[in-house]
Amino acid sequence: MRLNVPFLDERELEEIAKVLATGYLTQGPKTAEFERLVAAYIGSRYAFAMSSCTTALHLALVVLDVGPGDEVLVPDFTFPATANVVVQQGAVPVLVDIDLDTFTINLDDLRRKITPRTRAILPVHTFGCSADMDPIMALAAEHGIPVIEDAACAIGTTYRGRFCGNIGTLGCFSFHPRKVITTGEGGMITTNDPRLAERIQLLRSHGGVRTGFWFEYEAAGYNYRLSDVQGAIGIAQMAKLPILLERKRLLAAQLRARLSDISGIQSPVEPAWGGHIYQSFVILVAEDLDRDRMIRDLRALEIETTLGTYALHDQPFFQREYDYIAGQLPVSHAAFKRTITLPLYPQMSEADLDLIADGLRRVVAAQRG
Ligand SMILES: Cc1ncc(COP(=O)(O)O)c(C=O)c1O
């Protein structure tokens, strides 16, 4: 059983065929339609399709003028891209510990790590579970700094009734194939701020402004565009999004029920403030269990799993560059060592869920006797 399989059918093929027939493959009308669909769905004024969530996060920092001498607060337990983009801007990613129930940023550690050099807060909606945004937004307002939501895993996640990615100053989404909807590679940056929107549009495509037949280059921009072939896939995927989300929630509930009697395993927690879309269904295993052995043993049973995500302070780059030592952010370190992502995608059947539960029961028993 694979960890994830994107939900693709003839609808994507039909949309792609329309693009191929035009002969115009780069950013164009399909990308624009995909942007309108995402903006309408999350309720943002603007949405700009990007080549990935990583480039979306990078451009977010660029348009907020984050640069050398600045600090950006980033949760430690995340995919490295969240912090790498800060480094690429010459700023310092200040790593913040997390909560072990939701795997999202810990508010006490966040408050402790604000300094006069803090230029932005970059919370992550980890695995599709919303971070606790109200206190984060209040803290940011108190210090007059913007919030960039890393909503890579969170299209469709809500926080107290509002869509994630439309709460902070800017929101960044991913359409990598491990996400709920995919364009192969791809991302989106959303905002309600017209000034930021104008700069995103300019810098996404080389810094050029069209003047009649030509462009004038106003800035040293990037090529962070999404192609129209990918935009076409995005349109077909957006049409399926509500069904995919519903199906994932149902499967998550069914899997949770099957895992409830296996000791040493904690299913994902749904926070009081709202939603979890289960982009990834990530379990926490007890300290006495050897997580890596469990992943190997599950693989032997033909069930593909992987770790949850990374503790950045445990990675060689962050240790070398910023003198972190392993375990310095203890909760994130524990999550890095003790999480397993289980398969969960809409095409799965209840029989697949039985296989996962039986497999887990066996690999736990193998260690505990
Ligand atoms: C939290 C988080 N942020 C950013 C990214 C980067 O996304 P992309 O692969 O679209 O660049 C990922 C990808 O997995 C992610 O999980």
PDBQT file of the ligand as one rigid body, heavy atoms in Angstrom, charges set to zero:
ROOT
HETATM    1  C1  LIG A 401       4.975  22.773   5.751  1.00  0.00    +0.000 C 
HETATM    2  C2  LIG A 401       5.553  22.822   4.365  1.00  0.00    +0.000 A 
HETATM    3  N1  LIG A 401       5.987  23.993   3.878  1.00  0.00    +0.000 NA
HETATM    4  C3  LIG A 401       6.488  24.093   2.634  1.00  0.00    +0.000 A 
HETATM    5  C4  LIG A 401       6.593  23.004   1.810  1.00  0.00    +0.000 A 
HETATM    6  C5  LIG A 401       7.171  23.159   0.433  1.00  0.00    +0.000 C 
HETATM    7  O1  LIG A 401       6.214  22.917  -0.542  1.00  0.00    +0.000 OA
HETATM    8  P1  LIG A 401       6.605  22.731  -2.085  1.00  0.00    +0.000 P 
HETATM    9  O2  LIG A 401       7.060  21.303  -2.247  1.00  0.00    +0.000 OA
HETATM   10  O3  LIG A 401       5.355  23.027  -2.844  1.00  0.00    +0.000 OA
HETATM   11  O4  LIG A 401       7.685  23.708  -2.389  1.00  0.00    +0.000 OA
HETATM   12  C6  LIG A 401       6.141  21.760   2.263  1.00  0.00    +0.000 A 
HETATM   13  C7  LIG A 401       6.225  20.583   1.390  1.00  0.00    +0.000 C 
HETATM   14  O5  LIG A 401       6.041  19.467   1.766  1.00  0.00    +0.000 OA
HETATM   15  C8  LIG A 401       5.609  21.666   3.578  1.00  0.00    +0.000 A 
HETATM   16  O6  LIG A 401       5.166  20.483   4.063  1.00  0.00    +0.000 OA
ENDROOT
TORSDOF 0
